[in-house]
Amino acid sequence: MLTNNRYHICLLYQEYPPYTAWGGIGSYAALLARSLVERGCKVTVVARSADGAPHFERTSDGVDVYRVGGAVGRRRLLGRTVDRIFRSNEVASIVRTIDRVSPIDVLETGESDLEARALLRDEKYSSRILIQCHGSNAQGQAVRGLFRYLHKLDWVSSLRLETQILRGTSLISVPSRSTNDILIKQGVSSERIRVVPHGVDISRFKPPEIFRADGPLRVGYIGRLEVRKGIDYVWRVIEGLQASTDVHFDLVGMIHPELRADARVRLGRYAKCVSHTERIPHDEMPSFMRRLDVLLLPSRSESFGLTYAEAMATRLLVIAGRGGAGPEIVNHGESGFTVDADDDEKSTVELLRLFAGNRHKFDAIRTAGQLRIVNCFSCDRWVSQKLKLFDELLGKGIALKSR
């Protein structure tokens, strides 16, 4: 077996900055690729194509990135399930080409986008694949409208294919106990699952040198504006503050199509205290967070909550959702606060008023949050655990080949 600092790792993630950086998976893939290169690994990424993106590039971090297949807009025409079947074949083709030139030791991919579906059916590759699971299709989405039944059928089909992949994979990595429980409910054997929490690049996500002592309290929301992320709770908090000039909300994320009309009305109504940006470049997110005081992201489901951890590393006061893995990162009342997006918002309204009136009110909690990330969720610790998983996977692969 190769020593881990000589591995050739191929990451199969359709999200990879800067061209396809839609959410946490893109941030995860970029940090993992860069960290593995720093450990001496050769890293290749197969990502989704996008307008203006080169077919191939070698990044300044030393990562080889191939962008293949139809752009994400194709999904709207074909549906998520059919699009992902097409994409898995496109990914398999480029992986086989890469492997012939520079043999790949480990392929890591997510489960929800079915990137490795075609490769898992090929004995030459199946023993080299590690699934990094986020539980996305299992979470589903509530959709209304004329085509809601077709959309639901699409989700069910994707989940069925995902479950087949998970049940047939030798090793699965999950970032939290919450996601571990989702897989077990799907019938995946616990013997195949390893819990490896994500890491945070604390060299980038760090507190500002000087904290602001005046001006409005700046509250950030970072994520898609949708019910699953708790945007309805955030609107109720804004209403509860009665457009106070002491608190300003910075909302960052694409608006879910179903909520677009409502969001535009609300953004117009609260224009004096709410700003909205669809996307902030991946490299600018740390500096954006340093301009905030609070992260309010009351998600109903999070496989890990990387945004929570990055905000805590920046020493923001984090108000996280109790759904999913939020409580595994944020200790309520100690390193931040957790809320249920289906509960009353009054406690959060009062908390923000207290903070706006006294900027040192939660200094101890913010410091505890930062220390928790440094001590428990460092990038170095995370990558070391990932490399051990790769070692384990290749050990399994050799055993399978010898049978």
C-alpha positions, -999 to 999 in steps of 0.1 A, spaced: 0 0 0 12 35 -7 20 58 22 -7 84 24 14 114 14 18 98 -20 -19 91 -27 -35 104 -59 -70 115 -46 -98 122 -71 -127 143 -57 -160 140 -76 -180 171 -66 -200 192 -90 -195 222 -67 -160 236 -68 -151 273 -66 -150 296 -82 -173 287 -111 -197 263 -92 -196 275 -56 -233 273 -46 -230 262 -10 -212 243 17 -202 214 -5 -181 237 -27 -163 251 4 -158 216 17 -143 203 -16 -120 233 -20 -106 231 16 -101 193 14 -83 195 -20 -60 223 -8 -53 205 25 -45 172 8 -20 189 -15 -3 205 15 0 170 29 19 159 -2 -10 142 -21 -18 146 -58 -53 159 -61 -76 159 -91 -112 173 -90 -139 165 -114 -165 193 -112 -195 205 -131 -190 227 -161 -203 262 -161 -205 293 -183 -170 307 -187 -153 278 -170 -122 262 -186 -124 225 -193 -91 220 -174 -71 242 -150 -43 238 -125 -52 261 -96 -27 282 -77 -30 256 -49 -17 229 -72 -51 211 -78 -60 197 -112 -96 206 -120 -116 191 -149 -151 205 -155 -173 182 -175 -209 176 -184 -239 199 -190 -243 230 -169 -266 229 -139 -294 244 -159 -298 211 -177 -314 198 -145 -344 220 -149 -351 204 -183 -344 167 -174 -352 166 -136 -326 159 -110 -327 121 -113 -322 119 -151 -296 147 -151 -276 128 -124 -277 96 -144 -263 114 -174 -237 131 -153 -225 99 -136 -217 86 -171 -199 118 -180 -179 117 -148 -170 80 -153 -156 87 -188 -133 115 -176 -122 95 -145 -112 65 -167 -91 88 -189 -74 104 -159 -67 70 -143 -50 57 -175 -26 86 -174 -21 89 -136 -35 60 -116 -60 71 -90 -57 56 -55 -89 69 -39 -121 85 -53 -142 106 -29 -177 117 -38 -210 128 -23 -240 106 -23 -268 130 -32 -256 140 -67 -250 103 -77 -216 113 -92 -201 78 -88 -231 58 -98 -216 45 -130 -181 39 -114 -196 19 -85 -209 -6 -111 -174 -11 -124 -153 -36 -103 -122 -18 -113 -133 13 -93 -159 3 -68 -133 -7 -41 -116 26 -43 -146 48 -37 -153 66 -4 -188 82 -2 -189 114 18 -225 115 28 -246 146 36 -281 131 37 -294 155 11 -320 135 -8 -332 119 24 -342 154 37 -363 161 7 -382 193 0 -417 206 4 -429 219 -30 -462 234 -39 -476 243 -73 -488 227 -106 -458 203 -109 -454 194 -72 -462 157 -78 -436 154 -106 -411 171 -83 -419 148 -55 -415 118 -78 -381 131 -89 -370 134 -52 -382 99 -45 -364 85 -75 -332 102 -65 -335 89 -30 -340 53 -42 -309 55 -64 -289 71 -36 -299 44 -11 -288 17 -36 -254 34 -38 -251 37 -1 -260 1 6 -235 -11 -20 -205 10 -8 -178 -5 14 -170 27 33 -190 58 40 -179 90 58 -205 112 76 -198 146 93 -221 141 123 -240 117 144 -272 132 130 -263 121 95 -252 87 108 -287 82 122 -303 92 88 -283 65 70 -292 38 95 -329 47 90 -322 42 53 -311 6 60 -273 13 57 -252 -9 80 -235 10 108 -204 -11 102 -198 8 70 -202 43 85 -174 64 100 -182 98 117 -156 124 107 -166 160 115 -156 186 90 -128 210 97 -124 248 95 -95 267 81 -88 288 111 -60 306 93 -87 322 71 -117 322 94 -104 342 123 -117 372 144 -110 408 132 -82 426 149 -106 452 162 -142 447 171 -167 474 163 -182 491 193 -208 513 176 -231 514 147 -260 489 141 -256 453 152 -249 433 120 -267 400 118 -258 376 89 -278 349 73 -257 327 49 -275 301 29 -303 296 4 -334 316 13 -357 287 19 -378 272 46 -354 243 52 -328 269 62 -353 287 85 -357 319 64 -394 321 77 -380 323 113 -356 351 102 -385 371 87 -404 368 120 -374 380 139 -371 410 116 -408 418 121 -404 414 159 -376 440 159 -400 463 141 -374 475 116 -351 487 144 -322 508 131 -301 493 159 -299 459 140 -291 454 104 -295 420 86 -272 409 58 -289 380 39 -266 361 15 -280 333 -7 -301 325 -37 -339 328 -32 -358 296 -35 -381 300 -66 -412 292 -47 -404 321 -22 -392 346 -47 -423 368 -48 -427 369 -10 -390 376 -5 -391 406 -29 -420 421 -10 -403 417 23 -370 430 11 -387 461 -2 -407 465 31 -375 462 53 -351 479 29 -338 502 57 -326 473 79 -321 444 55 -296 439 26 -296 409 3 -268 395 -19 -273 364 -39 -237 353 -38 -203 363 -22 -172 349 -38 -157 320 -19 -125 338 -12 -143 368 2 -164 350 28 -140 352 57 -137 390 54 -175 392 50 -180 373 83 -155 396 101 -179 425 93 -207 407 112 -215 404 149 -241 376 147 -249 346 125 -286 338 126 -291 305 106 -320 285 122 -318 256 98 -343 228 102 -317 203 89 -279 204 86 -257 175 79 -229 193 98 -233 231 97 -200 243 83 -212 279 82 -219 276 120 -183 265 126 -168 291 103 -188 318 121 -177 306 155 -141 306 144 -146 342 134 -159 348 170 -194 357 159 -224 350 182 -240 320 165 -277 313 167 -281 279 150 -310 256 143 -317 226 165 -324 205 134 -297 181 123 -261 186 136 -265 221 149 -264 210 186 -233 189 179 -213 221 171 -231 247 192 -235 241 229 -266 261 238 -258 289 263 -221 280 263 -206 285 229 -237 300 211 -274 294 210 -297 270 193 -333 276 183 -362 256 169 -374 274 137 -409 262 144 -410 279 178 -417 314 188 -391 339 178 -394 362 208 -363 348 226 -341 356 196 -356 391 193 -348 398 229 -313 384 226 -305 407 196 -319 437 215 -297 429 245 -266 425 222 -273 457 203 -275 476 236 -243 461 251 -217 449 226 -198 431 254 -229 412 266 -218 379 250 -180 382 250 -176 350 270 -199 329 248 -182 342 216 -148 334 229 -159 299 240 -173 293 205 -140 303 189 -120 280 212 -144 251 206 -137 253 169 -99 256 174 -99 227 198 -124 203 182 -129 212 145 -95 222 132 -86 215 96 -55 197 106 -74 172 128 -100 167 101 -75 159 73 -56 135 95 -88 116 100 -96 117 63 -62 102 55 -68 74 80 -101 66 62 -82 65 29 -58 40 45 -87 19 57 -104 20 23 -73 8 4 -69 -19 30 -104 -31 22 -97 -27 -15 -67 -50 -14 -87 -76 7 -115 -76 -19 -91 -81 -48 -74 -110 -31 -107 -130 -29 
